[in-house]
Amino acid sequence: MNTDPPPIRSLLFVPANRADRMQKALATEADGVVFDLESAIPRGAAEEARAYVRHALESHTPDQPAVFVRVSAVGTADFALDTDACRHPSLTTLMLPQVTGPEEVAAADAALAGTEARIMPLVETASAVRMAYELATASDRVAYMGGATSQQGDLGRSVGFQWSPEGIETLYLRQKVLIDVRSAGVPNPLSGLWGSVNNLDGLATFAAQTRQLGYEGMMAIHPSHLPIINQIFSPTPEEIAAWRQLIATVEEHEAQGIGAFRHQGRLIDHAHLLTAQQNLTRAERLNLI
């Protein structure tokens, strides 16, 4: 791919048959919005929804959130129609539901030939959890991916777990998928959503846990979730200052021939400098510095 994918902390879902909600979503503080042509629209509304998606892509401006489109599953009759409707330079990412094997990612790659669009395979089945690395490496378009978590959703049905606010039942699958995704070089791992609209304290706890695992962002079902998600997945000014100080301190010691030393009670070496530099690069991409 010739362009770097935009960093995404928050990814807001909106039904693609609701043109009013789609425009409102583009005016939120979400880093990305998902126009959902799959499970969020009623039967018989697909053709109208595709027209809404096309209009939104054609009128999209660079200052608006990145546009993702969740299309129908690869292999269905609607997949080609959905994909054709969103083949436009404003499309950031094609989101693939119910993925079970790398051949589906490869088919989506072929359908996007001639575009710069990325791919986000959704981990919604036990097979997808097991084959996450293979899915992530099936195309160099894969830029976003992670473990799903929603209560009574597709993955819960496939695996059979009983959802809890603490997320213990999905902890392993989120970690497993994350390691696979990171190993595959996917630049922006995104985890699943928090399904309770009004429980913002629960959202904050769950988002913090997800960030601590190593994810770069997560999905959202309501605009009220966006400020919390964006804050938790953004470095603080204090963290940015600490990284800069650490880099300067390591460079100063290395110039003196000192490779490892004690800094603020910790043993520091070149690896810590690389981590701090990586963190600063992400903050720059988020326009925080």
Backbone as a ProteinNet text record, in pm:
[ID]
protein_1_A
[PRIMARY]
MNTDPPPIRSLLFVPANRADRMQKALATEADGVVFDLESAIPRGAAEEARAYVRHALESHTPDQPAVFVRVSAVGTADFALDTDACRHPSLTTLMLPQVTGPEEVAAADAALAGTEARIMPLVETASAVRMAYELATASDRVAYMGGATSQQGDLGRSVGFQWSPEGIETLYLRQKVLIDVRSAGVPNPLSGLWGSVNNLDGLATFAAQTRQLGYEGMMAIHPSHLPIINQIFSPTPEEIAAWRQLIATVEEHEAQGIGAFRHQGRLIDHAHLLTAQQNLTRAERLNLI
[TERTIARY]
84.6	0	88.7	42.9	122	98.3	-8.4	-40	-52.5	-12.1	-26.5	-172.1	-223	-361.1	-371	-481.7	-495.3	-508.4	-452.1	-467.7	-612	-663.2	-801.6	-804.1	-857.3	-882.3	-1027.4	-1119.1	-1261.9	-1325.2	-1407.7	-1470.5	-1620	-1698.7	-1841.4	-1925.9	-2012.1	-2103.2	-2230.9	-2282.4	-2408.4	-2477.5	-2608.8	-2680.1	-2673.1	-2644.4	-2627.4	-2759.3	-2871.8	-3001.7	-3056	-2976.9	-3017.7	-2925.1	-2960.9	-2875.8	-2854.9	-2957.2	-2944.3	-2840.4	-2842.7	-2745.4	-2604.4	-2595.6	-2464.8	-2398.2	-2475.3	-2419.5	-2385.6	-2467.9	-2437.3	-2310	-2292.1	-2172.4	-2046.6	-2055.9	-1940.9	-1906.9	-1997.8	-1973.4	-1929.2	-1912.2	-1868.8	-1716.5	-1666.7	-1522.5	-1463.7	-1539.6	-1486.8	-1369.7	-1269.7	-1161.7	-1209.8	-1304.8	-1359.8	-1505.6	-1582	-1720.9	-1739.1	-1828.8	-1859.9	-2002.2	-2017.9	-2150	-2181.9	-2282	-2309	-2413	-2367.4	-2456.8	-2494.9	-2443.4	-2468.8	-2582.1	-2548	-2648.3	-2736.8	-2702.4	-2776.1	-2890.8	-2908.5	-3016.2	-3125.6	-3251	-3360.6	-3361	-3426	-3438.5	-3512.2	-3466	-3529	-3472.9	-3380.7	-3328.3	-3188.8	-3134.8	-2994.8	-2967.2	-3053.4	-3027.4	-3026	-3122.1	-3126	-3003.4	-2964.8	-2849.7	-2721.1	-2707.3	-2588	-2582.1	-2695.3	-2699.3	-2657.9	-2700.8	-2660.9	-2509.7	-2455.9	-2311.6	-2235.3	-2280.7	-2211.8	-2214.5	-2328.4	-2339.5	-2246.9	-2241.6	-2156.2	-2008.7	-1969	-1831	-1799.5	-1891.4	-1869	-1863.4	-1932.4	-1934.6	-1838.3	-1763.1	-1672.4	-1559.8	-1522.1	-1412.9	-1301	-1176.6	-1062.8	-1071.6	-1147.2	-1156.8	-1257.7	-1329.6	-1427.2	-1361.1	-1425.9	-1369.9	-1347.4	-1251.3	-1226.8	-1351	-1376.3	-1496.3	-1462.1	-1525.5	-1524.8	-1664.9	-1673.9	-1804	-1805	-1899.8	-1916.3	-2009	-1954.2	-2029.2	-2083.7	-2162.7	-2212.7	-2096.6	-2116.6	-2009.5	-1961.2	-1830.5	-1772.5	-1840.6	-1874.5	-1941.3	-2090.9	-2148.6	-2292.4	-2319.7	-2444.1	-2481	-2465	-2483.1	-2477.2	-2334.6	-2236	-2099	-2051.4	-2067.3	-2021.4	-2095.7	-2225.6	-2304.2	-2260.8	-2240.2	-2195.8	-2058.7	-1967.6	-1831.4	-1827.5	-1903.6	-1908.8	-1958.9	-2053.8	-2111.3	-2010.5	-1912.1	-1818.5	-1677.1	-1660.2	-1530.7	-1514.4	-1451.9	-1436.5	-1310.9	-1238.4	-1116.9	-1139.1	-1260.8	-1287.7	-1303.1	-1314.1	-1325.6	-1190.4	-1184.4	-1061.4	-1049	-1159	-1148.8	-1277.8	-1263.1	-1374	-1373.2	-1482.8	-1492.8	-1565.1	-1500.1	-1552.8	-1612.4	-1742.5	-1804.1	-1790.5	-1803.3	-1816.1	-1703	-1581.3	-1468.7	-1428.1	-1405.7	-1364.4	-1231.2	-1185.8	-1061.7	-993.9	-862.3	-785.8	-829.4	-893.5	-938.4	-1044	-1119.4	-1218.5	-1151.3	-1042.7	-966.8	-904	-851.5	-792.8	-897.3	-1018.6	-1125.9	-1160.4	-1162.5	-1189.4	-1077.2	-953.9	-838.8	-857.4	-894.9	-915.1	-1027.9	-1132.2	-1245.8	-1209	-1102.9	-1060.1	-946	-910.9	-799.6	-816.2	-704.8	-708.5	-743.6	-766.7	-797.9	-691.8	-693.9	-603.5	-674.8	-794.9	-873.9	-807.8	-824.2	-773.8	-882.8	-843.5	-936.7	-929.7	-1046.7	-1055.3	-1138.8	-1074.4	-1150.9	-1204.5	-1331.1	-1390.2	-1375.1	-1328	-1312	-1442.5	-1531.4	-1665	-1698.5	-1602.5	-1624.5	-1506	-1529.3	-1419.9	-1310.9	-1349.8	-1251.9	-1163.2	-1222.9	-1144.8	-1045.4	-1084.3	-990.6	-873	-903.1	-798.2	-705.1	-757.4	-678.9	-647.7	-640.2	-623.1	-495.8	-385.7	-260.6	-273.9	-336.1	-354.2	-443.9	-546.8	-633.9	-557.6	-476.7	-405	-297.7	-244.9	-139.3	-190.7	-320.8	-377.5	-373.2	-353.8	-346.4	-271.1	-190.6	-122.1	-215.2	-341.3	-441.7	-492.4	-469.4	-522.1	-448.5	-522	-462.4	-525.9	-641.2	-713.5	-770.5	-759.2	-811.4	-796.3	-882.5	-871.5	-982.7	-982.5	-1079.2	-1211.6	-1320.1	-1454.4	-1495.6	-1592.1	-1624.7	-1770.9	-1856.3	-1990.1	-2075.9	-2163.8	-2253.7	-2357	-2369.2	-2465.5	-2449.6	-2325.3	-2298.2	-2256.2	-2203.3	-2167.9	-2060.1	-1955.4	-1847.3	-1892.6	-1973.4	-2026.9	-2107.5	-2184.3	-2262	-2170.4	-2067	-1977.2	-1893.3	-1841	-1754.9	-1836.6	-1947.7	-2031.6	-2002.2	-1921	-1888.5	-2007.7	-2007.9	-2108.8	-2044.9	-2098	-2038.1	-2045.2	-1941.3	-1941.5	-1877.3	-1912.2	-1852.9	-1701.3	-1650.3	-1506	-1427.6	-1493.9	-1428.2	-1333.2	-1340.4	-1247.4	-1266.5	-1390.6	-1420	-1365.7	-1338.1	-1281.8	-1135	-1078	-941	-842.5	-854.2	-761.6	-777.2	-900.7	-917.9	-869.7	-890.8	-840.8	-689.1	-624.9	-479.2	-425.9	-491.2	-445.6	-453.5	-566.2	-581.9	-483.8	-463.7	-371.8	-229.5	-182.7	-48	-37	-139.7	-139.4	-134.8	-215.7	-224.7	-93.2	-36.7	90.9	200.9	201.5	302.2	292.3	171.4	149.1	184.6	214.4	250.6	133	14.2	-103.1	-82.7	-88.4	-46.2	-141.9	-270.8	-367.6	-467.1	-427.1	-520.9	-637.8	-759.3	-881.2	-959.3	-1003.2	-1081	-1229.9	-1307.6	-1452.5	-1512.5	-1643.7	-1714.3	-1770	-1812	-1881.5	-2029.3	-2112.3	-2249.4	-2350.6	-2314.7	-2408.8	-2401.1	-2507.1	-2503	-2484.1	-2552.9	-2556	-2451.6	-2386.1	-2288.2	-2150.6	-2130.5	-2005.5	-1889.5	-1916.8	-1809.7	-1757.2	-1849.9	-1808.4	-1727.9	-1770.3	-1696	-1553.3	-1537.8	-1404.9	-1314.9	-1369.2	-1290	-1249.6	-1344.9	-1318.3	-1219.5	-1235.6	-1145.1	-1003.6	-991.8	-858.5	-791.7	-867.5	-812	-767.4	-848.5	-817.6	-690.7	-676.2	-553.9	-432.5	-448.1	-336.4	-289.6	-382.1	-343.9	-254.9	-271.7	-190.6	-267.1	-399.2	-479.2	-464.5	-484.1	-472.6	-606.7	-716.7	-848.3	-955.4	-1082.7	-1193.8	-1315.7	-1411	-1534	-1631.9	-1729.5	-1829.3	-1965.7	-2069.1	-2204.9	-2284.4	-2225.3	-2300.4	-2203.4	-2242.5	-2152.4	-2108.2	-2190.6	-2152.2	-2029.8	-1994.5	-1878.4	-1748	-1757.5	-1637.7	-1540.1	-1584.2	-1486.5	-1407	-1473.9	-1405.3	-1303.3	-1344.3	-1253.7	-1133.6	-1158	-1048	-949.9	-1001.6	-912.4	-826.4	-887.1	-813.8	-708.6	-737	-642.3	-549	-543.2	-451.3	-348.7	-222.7	-123.5	-149.8	-119.6	-137.8	-17.3	-33.6	82.3	196.5	162.9	267.3	344.7	273.7	341	432.6	384.6	464.9	591.6	577.8	694.6	792.7	740.7	827.6	902.9	837	905.3	1017.6	990.7	1093.3	1212.8	1182.8	1290.9	1372.7	1303.9	1374.6	1465.2	1414.9	1495.5	1620.7	1602.9	1717.1	1817.8	1768.2	1857	1934.8	1867.5	1937.3	2042.8	2007	2102.9	2223.7	2201	2311.2	2404.4	2345.5	2428.4	2501.5	2433.8	2497.8	2615.2	2602.3	2712.5	2834.7	2813.1	2921.4	2968.2	2910.5	2949.4	2877.7	2765.7	2688.5	2562.8	2549.9	2436.2	2317.2	2340.7	2232.4	2258.2	2152.5	2168	2035.1	2038.1	1916.3	1855.6	1724.6	1652.2	1518.3	1499.4	1374.9	1337	1436.7	1413.4	1406.5	1425	1419.3	1552	1580.4	1695.8	1656.9	1729.2	1696.3	1808.6	1772.2	1870.9	1812.4	1877.7	1837.6	1696.4	1653.4	1518.9	1412.6	1436.4	1340.8	1336.1	1450.1	1451.8	1366.2	1379	1301	1151.1	1113.4	972.5	920	998.1	957.6	944.9	1036.6	1027.7	903.3	872.4	751.9	626.9	623.2	508.1	492.4	604.4	597.6	550	592.1	547.2	395.7	341.7	196.8	126.6	181	121.3	124.3	230.2	237.2	130.6	110.1	9.9	-132	-150.9	-279.9	-292.4	-189.5	-187.4	-194.6	-132.3	-130.3	-4	93.8	215.8	257.6
-119.2	0	125	228.5	349.3	451.7	436.4	533.1	463.5	533.6	479.5	490.9	389.3	398.6	500.4	574.5	671.9	601.9	658.6	598.3	609.9	503.7	501.1	462.5	552.1	519.3	476.3	548.7	523.6	503.3	398.8	362.4	347	444.3	453.3	386.9	293.2	226	308.1	305.5	372.4	295.3	273.4	202	278.8	207.5	274.5	311.5	272.4	313.1	438.5	499.7	621.3	736.2	805.2	911.8	1022.3	1048.9	1153.5	1116	991.6	946.6	939.2	904.2	898	1035.4	1138.3	1273.3	1321	1284.5	1320.4	1251.5	1125.5	1051.1	1117.4	1171.1	1237.4	1368.9	1418.5	1543	1518.2	1392.6	1359.9	1362.8	1334.6	1330.4	1191.3	1101.7	970	983.2	897.2	892.8	826.9	734.4	667.4	633.7	627.6	584.2	462.6	373.8	253.4	265.5	276.9	269.8	122.1	75.7	-68.4	-112.1	-185.1	-241.8	-385.8	-437.1	-578.7	-596.1	-604.3	-646.2	-533.5	-407.5	-296.1	-245.3	-297.5	-246.5	-352.2	-309.3	-405.7	-466.4	-578.5	-642.1	-550.3	-548.6	-465.1	-325.3	-290.1	-153.4	-143.3	-253.3	-255.6	-158.7	-156.7	-71.7	75.8	116	254.5	285.7	191.8	213.4	228	149.2	161.8	301.2	352.6	487.1	591.4	574.3	666.1	660	538	521.3	590.7	569.7	631.5	783.2	836.9	982.9	1033.5	962.1	1005	1002.6	902.5	894.7	1008	1036	1140.4	1279.4	1298.6	1430.4	1439.4	1333.7	1329.6	1431.2	1495.3	1592.5	1545.9	1589.4	1539.3	1566	1667.7	1699.2	1610.7	1526.8	1437.1	1305.1	1226.7	1097.6	1007.2	916.6	817.1	729.3	685.6	608.2	460.7	378.4	233.6	192.9	85.4	32.1	-117	-158.6	-302.6	-356.3	-441.2	-498.1	-634.6	-692.8	-828.3	-927.6	-1045.2	-1143.8	-1182.5	-1206.4	-1253.5	-1384.1	-1393.9	-1513.7	-1499.9	-1396.8	-1373.3	-1290.4	-1292.7	-1216.8	-1066.7	-1021.6	-878.5	-825.6	-914.2	-866.6	-781.4	-832.3	-758.2	-626.2	-626.4	-503.9	-401.2	-448	-357.7	-299	-384.9	-340.3	-242.6	-270.8	-178.9	-41.1	-38.6	88.9	175.7	113.6	192.6	197.8	160.1	178.3	326.3	398.8	543.3	584.6	687.2	729	767	804.6	842.7	722.5	603.4	483.9	452.7	451.6	413.5	263	197.4	54.8	-18.7	-137.1	-230.3	-326.4	-330	-416.2	-544.9	-658.5	-788.2	-862.7	-896.2	-969.4	-1120.4	-1191.5	-1337.5	-1406.1	-1354.1	-1412.8	-1543.3	-1645.7	-1776.3	-1824.5	-1767.6	-1814.5	-1708	-1722.6	-1620.6	-1602.2	-1704.4	-1689.9	-1579.7	-1553.5	-1446.6	-1309.8	-1296.7	-1171.7	-1150.3	-1257.6	-1247.6	-1207.8	-1258.3	-1222.9	-1074.6	-1023.4	-880.9	-796.3	-842	-773	-759.9	-869.7	-868.5	-773.4	-768.8	-681.5	-533.8	-504.2	-365.8	-326.6	-412	-384.1	-247.3	-172.9	-39.8	70.1	36.1	135.6	129.7	229.2	232.3	188.9	135.1	98.8	-12.1	-6.1	-107.4	-209.5	-312.7	-418.7	-438.2	-456.2	-493.3	-620.1	-736.4	-859.2	-859.7	-885.9	-892.3	-1032.8	-1039.3	-1167.3	-1195.9	-1268.7	-1293.3	-1441.5	-1528.1	-1671.7	-1738.1	-1857.4	-1932.9	-1961.4	-1987.7	-2012	-1890	-1771.1	-1649.2	-1628.4	-1660.9	-1650.8	-1745	-1866.7	-1967.3	-1928.6	-1865.8	-1836.2	-1687.3	-1616.6	-1471.1	-1431.6	-1502.1	-1467.9	-1487.7	-1598.5	-1625.4	-1520.6	-1476.7	-1371.5	-1239.9	-1208.6	-1080.9	-1074.8	-1189.1	-1190.6	-1225.6	-1240.1	-1278.6	-1165.9	-1043	-928.3	-815.9	-743.1	-628.6	-509.7	-525.9	-423.1	-426.9	-537.2	-549	-449.4	-350.9	-244.7	-233	-293.7	-287.9	-426.9	-471.5	-604.7	-625.6	-708.3	-737.8	-828.5	-857.2	-950.3	-884	-945.3	-893.9	-930.4	-855	-873.2	-854.5	-823.6	-775.8	-883	-835.5	-922.3	-984.6	-1117.1	-1192.8	-1166	-1140.2	-1115.7	-1243.3	-1226.1	-1340.8	-1427.6	-1363.3	-1442.3	-1513	-1445.9	-1510.2	-1633.6	-1625.5	-1741.4	-1852.5	-1814.7	-1913.5	-1983.7	-1907	-1963.7	-2021	-1953.4	-1998.4	-1933.8	-1825.8	-1763.7	-1686.1	-1667.3	-1586.2	-1452.5	-1345.8	-1214.1	-1161.7	-1090	-1021.2	-884.6	-785.8	-652.6	-653.3	-749.6	-755.8	-804.2	-874.5	-919	-1035.1	-1107.4	-1218.4	-1327.4	-1351.4	-1459.4	-1431.6	-1304	-1270.2	-1229.1	-1234.4	-1186.4	-1267	-1398.9	-1480.9	-1455.5	-1452.7	-1438	-1301.3	-1197	-1065	-1062.2	-1129.4	-1135.9	-1220.2	-1332.1	-1421.8	-1353.2	-1291.1	-1222.7	-1105.6	-1033.5	-920.8	-965.1	-1073.3	-1122.8	-1163.3	-1230.4	-1268.9	-1145.8	-1046.3	-925.4	-847	-833.7	-764.5	-840.2	-973.5	-1053.8	-1038.3	-1017.1	-1000	-860.3	-769	-633.6	-542	-580.4	-492.9	-367.5	-248.5	-128.1	-75.8	-108.8	-45.4	-147.4	-229	-326.8	-257	-299.5	-245.1	-357.5	-336.1	-438.1	-410.6	-502.5	-494.5	-384.5	-379.1	-266.2	-297.6	-191.9	-198.9	-177.9	-278.9	-278.2	-206.6	-164.8	-97.1	53.7	112.7	253.5	345	319	412.7	388.4	273.6	240.4	293.4	422.3	485.3	449.3	422.8	379.2	242.4	153.9	23.4	34.8	124.9	149.3	193.5	288.1	339.7	228.4	143.3	32.9	-64.8	-99.8	-195.3	-138	-11.1	52	59.3	90.5	96.9	-40	-145.6	-280.5	-313.9	-276.4	-304.4	-231	-106.4	-31.1	-94.4	-139.3	-200.9	-329.4	-399.1	-520	-488	-368.1	-329.4	-286.4	-276.3	-230.2	-79.3	-34.4	107.1	179.1	103.1	164.2	58.4	102.2	9	66.8	-20.7	19.4	82.7	155.8	222.9	214.1	207.7	201.2	328.3	423.3	545.9	663.1	781.5	897.1	932.9	902	934.4	857.2	749.1	669.3	728.6	816.2	862.1	940.1	1037.1	1111.8	1022.1	923.2	831.9	747.4	690.3	605.3	685.5	803.3	884.1	923	956	995	877.4	761.6	646.5	597.2	608.1	560.7	671.6	783.1	891.5	907.3	926.9	955.1	1091.2	1103.6	1229.1	1321.1	1451.2	1541.5	1499.6	1445.7	1401.4	1282.8	1190.7	1077	1122.2	1215	1266	1332.7	1413.2	1479.6	1377	1272	1169	1093.6	1064.5	995.4	1081.7	1209.9	1299.9	1308.1	1314.1	1321	1192.2	1079.4	951.1	941.6	982.7	977.7	1063.6	1183.5	1273.2	1214.7	1152.3	1096	977.2	889.7	774.2	820.5	915.1	964.5	1028.5	1098.9	1160.4	1054.6	949.1	843.3	764.1	736.5	659.7	737.8	870.8	953.3	942.1	904.9	887.3	741.9	657.9	517.4	432.8	484.3	412.5	357	223.7	161.2	136.7	112.4	84.2	162.1	216.8	299.5	309	361	378.1	514.7	515.1	638.6	634.3	725	732.6	596.7	528.9	402.9	280.7	297.4	183.9	168.8	45.2	20.8	50.3	140.9	188.4	153.1	113.8	90.5	131.5	90.6	135.1	89.6	-24	-72.3	26.2	89.3	185.7	310.6	348.6	460.1	429.2	309.1	270.7	272.8	225.8	227.1	369.3	456.4	595.8	662.6	634.1	691.1	642	515	460.2	527.2	547.9	612.6	757.1	826.1	963.5	969.4	872.5	868	851.3	764.6	747	876.3	944.3	1070.5	1174.3	1174.9	1266.4	1233.5	1105.1	1064.8	1098	1105.7	1145.1	1297.5	1367.6	1515.3	1568.4	1496.5	1538.9	1617.7	1614.5	1693.8	1749.8
0	0	0	-67.5	-82.5	27.8	104.5	208.6	343.4	449	583.6	627.1	697.2	745.4	857.1	863.9	972.4	1107.2	1212.8	1345.3	1392.3	1450.5	1496.2	1643.7	1726.8	1867.1	1884.9	1821.5	1837.2	1700.4	1690.8	1563.7	1588.8	1542	1573.5	1465	1506	1413.9	1394.2	1269.4	1239.1	1126.6	1136.7	1030.3	898.7	789.6	660.5	593.9	652.8	596.5	663.1	751.8	821.2	779.8	672.2	621	724.4	806	906.8	1011.7	1057.1	1156.6	1097.6	971.8	906.8	905.8	873.3	872.2	1013	1109.7	1248.9	1295.5	1256	1295.1	1240.2	1118.2	1057.3	1126.1	1208.8	1282.4	1425.9	1465.5	1601.1	1611.1	1731	1753.5	1731	1668.1	1635.2	1538.7	1554.2	1455.6	1327.3	1340.1	1223.5	1246	1137.7	1145.8	1056.4	1097.7	1020.4	968.9	838.4	777.8	758.8	832.2	841.7	739.8	637.8	537.9	569.2	680.2	709.8	810.2	938.6	1037.3	1087.9	1060.3	1120.9	1035	914.5	828.9	812.7	800.1	784.1	643.9	632.3	501.3	404.8	281.4	180	172.2	263.6	266	205.6	154.4	111.5	-2.9	-102	-218.9	-180	-98.6	-52.3	33	119.7	207.1	126.2	21.1	-64	-126.9	-166.8	-225.2	-122	2.5	109.4	132.7	132.9	152.4	40.2	-81.9	-195.5	-185.8	-148.1	-134.9	-25.2	87.2	198.4	157.6	79.8	33.3	-64.4	-152.2	-252.1	-190.5	-79.8	-15.2	102.9	129.1	244	227.2	338.3	337.3	430.3	405.6	484.3	633.1	674.7	816.4	889.7	817.1	878.9	918.6	1005.6	1044.3	923.9	937.7	834	816.5	692.7	663	645.2	727.2	714	666.1	590.1	551.8	582.6	667.6	691.8	583.9	500.1	388.8	427.5	340.1	361.8	351.7	406.7	413	273.8	264.5	138.9	98.1	-30.9	-80.5	-91.6	-29.3	-41.8	-166.9	-212	-331.9	-309.6	-185.8	-158.3	-145.7	-128	-107.5	-225.1	-346.8	-464.4	-480	-455.5	-467.5	-363.5	-241.3	-133.8	-166.7	-210.2	-238	-354.8	-459	-573.2	-531.4	-438.7	-395.3	-320.8	-258	-176.8	-234.6	-359.8	-426.4	-461.5	-372.5	-387.2	-310.8	-355.1	-284.3	-138.8	-101.1	38	130.5	74.7	158.5	220.2	351.8	421.1	432.5	473.3	505.7	476.5	418.5	401.3	519.7	594.1	712	674.5	703.4	662.3	781.2	777.3	887.5	870.8	980.5	979.3	902.3	914.6	842.5	909.4	828.4	882.8	826.4	713.2	654.3	571.6	548.3	475.7	331.1	272.1	134	121.4	227.9	224	223.4	299	298.3	160.6	102.6	-30.8	-135.2	-121.3	-214.7	-202	-78.4	-58.3	-116.1	-100.7	-159.2	-310.4	-373.5	-518.9	-558.3	-477.4	-507.9	-496.7	-421.1	-401.9	-494.6	-589.4	-680.3	-746.2	-750.6	-809.8	-713.1	-586.4	-483.4	-374.1	-286.1	-170.4	-42.9	-55.9	62	141.7	271.5	364.1	394.3	469.8	508.3	659.5	721	862.3	873.7	890.1	913.6	1056.9	1073.5	1206.7	1264.5	1387.3	1455.9	1529.6	1462.2	1515.5	1527.1	1499.7	1507.6	1577	1630	1690.5	1588	1463.5	1357.2	1334.7	1340	1320	1433.6	1556.3	1668.2	1645.9	1607.3	1587.4	1473.3	1368.3	1249.1	1235.5	1345.1	1338.5	1264.7	1286.8	1218.6	1068.5	1028.5	886.1	820.2	892.5	840.5	826.2	925.7	925.9	818.2	777.1	676.4	536.9	521.7	392.1	289.9	334.5	243.7	313.2	234.6	295.1	313.6	275.3	303	447	518	654.9	744.3	795.1	876.3	1013.7	1031.6	1158.6	1185.4	1311.8	1344.3	1494	1551.6	1693.4	1740.6	1868.7	1925.2	1957.5	1914.1	1943.4	2086.3	2140.7	2282.8	2317.6	2223.2	2258	2326.8	2412.6	2488	2394.7	2399.4	2319.2	2168.9	2126.1	1985	1914.2	1793.2	1710	1773.6	1826.7	1884.8	2011.8	2091.1	2210.9	2176.4	2069.6	2024.9	1973.5	1900.6	1842.2	1948	2043.1	2147	2262.1	2294.7	2403.6	2536.5	2536.8	2665.4	2720.7	2851.5	2919.9	2955.5	2897.4	2909.8	3052.3	3094.6	3223.9	3205.5	3289.3	3276.5	3294.6	3371.2	3395.7	3273.7	3183.1	3061.7	3076.9	3189.6	3211.4	3106.4	3066.1	2971.9	2831.5	2799.3	2667.9	2675.8	2794.7	2811.2	2726.4	2730.6	2652.5	2503.1	2454.7	2309.6	2263.5	2345.5	2308.2	2303.8	2401.3	2403	2287.2	2262.9	2157.1	2021.5	1992.2	1865.1	1854.6	1963.3	1961.1	1927.4	1989	1959.7	1813	1760.9	1619.9	1529.9	1563.1	1481.2	1485.8	1604.9	1617.9	1544.2	1555.9	1486.8	1336.1	1287.1	1143.8	1094.8	1186.8	1149.2	1121.5	1167.8	1150.6	1235.8	1176.4	1247.7	1353.4	1344.1	1433.8	1487.7	1587.4	1644.6	1713.6	1680.4	1740.9	1805.5	1928.4	1997.5	1983.9	2038.4	2027.2	2110.7	2109.7	2170	2308.8	2374.9	2502.8	2472.8	2500.1	2451.5	2537.6	2657.7	2746.7	2723.8	2669.4	2630.7	2749.9	2859.2	2971.7	3078.7	3076.7	3180.5	3140.1	3160.2	3118	3209.6	3336.9	3426.5	3383.5	3345.6	3296.8	3168.5	3080.8	2957.3	2988.2	3080.5	3112.7	3165.2	3251.9	3307.3	3197.8	3111.9	3005.7	2903.4	2867.5	2772	2827.5	2956.9	3018.4	3015.3	3045.5	3038.8	2897	2799.7	2660.4	2617.1	2659.8	2628.2	2695.3	2818.9	2889.6	2821.4	2755.6	2683	2563.8	2505.6	2391.2	2269.6	2280.1	2166.4	2147.9	2023.8	1989.8	1996.2	1998.5	2001.3	2012.8	2007.2	2015.9	1944.3	1922.3	1854.3	1953.3	1898.4	1982.8	1916.2	1998.7	1945.9	1970.6	2046.1	2078.3	2089.7	2040.7	2048.1	2188.7	2290.7	2427.9	2473.8	2403.3	2440.2	2387.5	2288.8	2218.6	2305.9	2388.6	2469.2	2562.2	2620.2	2713.2	2638.2	2526.2	2449.1	2399.4	2343.1	2291.3	2399.9	2516.4	2625.8	2671.2	2686.6	2738.7	2639.7	2510.7	2410.7	2360.5	2433.8	2400.6	2512.7	2478.2	2583.2	2646	2773.4	2843.9	2820.2	2843.9	2832.3	2924.1	3041.1	3134.1	3076.9	3011.8	2950	2836.3	2755.4	2644.7	2696.9	2802.5	2861.4	2917.1	2981.1	3038.1	2929	2816.7	2706.9	2650.5	2634.3	2582.1	2677.2	2805.7	2903.5	2901.9	2892.7	2890.3	2767.7	2651.6	2529.3	2545.2	2595.3	2613.5	2711.8	2817.6	2919.2	2864.7	2789.7	2731.7	2632.2	2547.1	2448.1	2516.7	2626.3	2700.7	2758.1	2817.9	2876	2767.7	2657.2	2549.9	2490.6	2485.1	2435.5	2526.7	2652.2	2748.5	2756.2	2668.4	2668.1	2771.3	2824	2926.1	2860.9	2859.9	2793.5	2883	3010.8	3105.6	3233.4	3291	3410.5	3482.6	3602.8	3681.6	3652.6	3625.7	3596.5	3667.4	3763	3839.7	3898.9	3951.8	4021.2	3932.5	3799	3706.3	3633.7	3590.8	3507.4	3363.2	3298.3	3164.2	3068.2	2946.3	2841.5	2706.5	2599.1	2464.9	2427.8	2477.7	2446.7	2494.3	2607.6	2659	2571.1	2514.6	2421.4	2298.5	2244.3	2126.6	2156.5	2275.8	2313.6	2325.7	2389.2	2403.7	2266.6	2176.8	2041.7	1969.1	1984.5	1922.8	1977.6	2109.1	2171.4	2123.1	2105.8	2057.6	1912.3	1833	1693.5	1686.8	1772.9	1774.6	1818	1918.5	1962.1	1850	1770.9	1657.5	1553.7	1527.5	1429.1	1475.3	1606.1	1662.1	1673.9	1626.5	1631.5	1773.9	1865.5	2004.6	2038.5	1949.8	1967.1	1830.8
[MASK]
+++++++++++++++++++++++++++++++++++++++++++++++++++++++++++++++++++++++++++++++++++++++++++++++++++++++++++++++++++++++++++++++++++++++++++++++++++++++++++++++++++++++++++++++++++++++++++++++++++++++++++++++++++++++++++++++++++++++++++++++++++++++++++++++++++++++++++++++++++++++++++++++++

